[in-house]
């Protein structure tokens, strides 16, 4: 099954962009996301790549 259906890498970027057959409403949502990203006073992609100490710690799940 893995040869026929290999794993795909995680998608990156603004959701709902790059769809080949998107409805106008869906394209509008993607455009709004792009517009909002351009208006942020910081680089959002740089923030997402920031490694915050302690952010990758799993909880003890009640143990």
N, C-alpha and C positions, 0 to 999 in steps of 0.2 A: 504493500500500500504506500509506503514512503517513497518508493521509486516512481510510482504513478502519480502520487499527490504529495510532492515534497513541501516542507514547511516554507512559508513565506516570511520574510523579515517584517518586523513591526512597521506599520505605516508611520510616517512622520509628516509634519506640516499641518496646515489648516484643514480641518474636516470639511467634507462636502465640496472640495475643489478637485478638479481633475476627473470628474465623472463624465463619461462620453454622452450619456443620454439623460442628463439631469433636467428636471422641470425648471421653468423660470424662477419659481419660488425657492427651490433648492439652491440654484445659482446665486440668488439674492442673499441667502444666508451665508454662503461662502464669501461673497463679496463684502458683506458686513464684517465678517471675521478678519479679512485682510485689512479693511479700513481701520478697524479697531486696533489691530496689531501695529499698524503704522503710526497711530496716535499715542501709543504708550510712551512714557518718558524714559523708558529703559529698554534694553534688548531682551525681549522675552525668551528667546532661545538660549541666551547666555544664562538667564535665571534658571531655566529648566535643567541645564547641565550642571548647575552648582551642586556640589556634594556637601550637604548639610550634616555635620557630625551628629550621629545618633539616629539619622533618618532611616537607616537600613536595618534597624534592630527589630526583630520579631518580638511580639509580646509573649508573655508566659501562658496565655490562654487559661488563666485561673489556677495555675499550679502553684 
